[in-house]
């Protein structure tokens, strides 16, 4: 099946969509496709603002003041990440359960709100990369899995913003962040010495199951890729194709299974991975 003529018409029609046809755009208050640079800049600034606000609020609590410097930074990052995770859950579920527009064409379909969402995601991952690599330099540690996740996310969503295509995969794949708020809460409860409580256990059980849901989501995106392969090979820009399927494959086969294993192990033995690594290093130095 040839998509060329139909694709051009669809692409034009999606780009001419009004806010009246997009309930989420009305909810957010968008009346036209927003300026990419403006939304990305505001997203970066809001992320840093949440990071700073979490410091100002948390500093009044003894739990936070008792943390080491590196843990204080991670605590503030956890607030920003958790808020971003809630944003991702809401927007992805909106397109899955409320507005099916992006399902009409997995490459060309877009809405006013989907343009806004991918811009926000790019801004957040800019913030994440700045925070991550700054902490790597300051604290002299490096997490390869996290680095791969952040860099591929930033590159992939930047390509989406540039090409204005593949909003279907972009808005659904951020649902992978569904586990982030619970993961952040898990770590914060450990630091608050609440790892033996029912609250932590329930949160950890939910977290493990959400990582299983991540696997289902990633398989679901591959299923849609199989169904729409002609459209994908015809209309998806090749840089986006390479990054998307490299990232999805890495997530499905490496990152998600690895993090699922770690979180499942943590369910039966509550510990902070970073803290345990520091203890082993200190023990090695003494010996």
C-alpha positions, 0 to 999 in steps of 0.5 A, a space after each residue: 500500500 502506498 501512503 504518499 498521496 494520502 500522507 501529504 493530505 493527512 499531514 496538512 490536515 493534522 497541522 491545521 487542527 484547531 484547539 476546538 478539536 483538541 480537548 487537552 489543548 483547551 484544558 491546558 489553554 493552547 490555541 495554536 501550535 506553541 513556539 518550540 524554543 519558548 516551551 522548551 526553555 520554560 520546561 527547563 526553567 520549571 524543572 530547575 525551579 521545582 528542584 530549588 523549591 524542593 530544597 527550600 521545603 525539604 531543608 526544614 525537615 531533619 531527615 533531609 538535613 541529615 543526608 549527605 550532600 550527594 543524597 540531598 541533590 538526589 532528593 531534590 531531583 526525586 521531586 522533579 522526576 516524580 512531578 514529571 512522571 505524573 505529567 507523563 502518566 496523565 498525558 499518555 493515558 489521555 491519548 490512550 483512553 480519551 483522545 484517539 487522534 494519534 492512533 489514526 496515523 502513527 507517524 503523521 498524526 499530531 494535535 496542538 497538545 501533543 506538540 506542547 507535550 514533546 516540547 516539555 519532554 525535551 526541556 525536562 531531559 535537557 534538565 536531566 542531562 545537565 543535572 546528571 552529568 554535573 553530578 557525575 563530575 562533582 561526585 565522581 560516579 557514573 551510571 551507564 544505564 541512566 546515561 543511555 536512557 537520558 541521552 537517547 531520550 533527549 536525542 529522540 524527542 529532539 528529533 520529534 520536535 524537529 520533524 514534527 512527526 511520530 507523536 504517537 510513539 512519543 506520547 505513548 512511550 513517555 508512559 514508561 515513566 509511570 514507575 518514576 514517582 513510585 521509585 522516587 518515593 521508595 528511595 525517599 521512604 528509605 532515607 526517612 527510615 520508613 522501609 519497614 512500614 506497610 506504606 513502603 511495602 505497598 509502594 514497592 509492590 506497585 513499583 515492581 508491577 509497574 515495571 512489568 507494565 513497562 514491558 507490556 507497553 514496550 511490546 505494545 509499541 513493537 506490535 503497532 510498529 509491525 501493524 504500521 510497517 508500510 507507513 513507518 518505512 514510508 513516512 518516518 524520518 530515518 534518524 527518528 527510526 534509528 533512535 526510536 527502535 534502538 531505544 525501544 530495543 534497549 528498553 525492552 531487552 536491557 534496561 527494563 528487565 535490569 531495573 525490574 530485577 533490581 526493584 524486585 530484589 529491593 522488595 525483599 531487602 530494602 536498601 539504597 543502592 548508592 549507599 550500599 556501593 559507598 559502604 563497599 568502597 569504604 570497606 575496601 579502603 579499610 582492608 
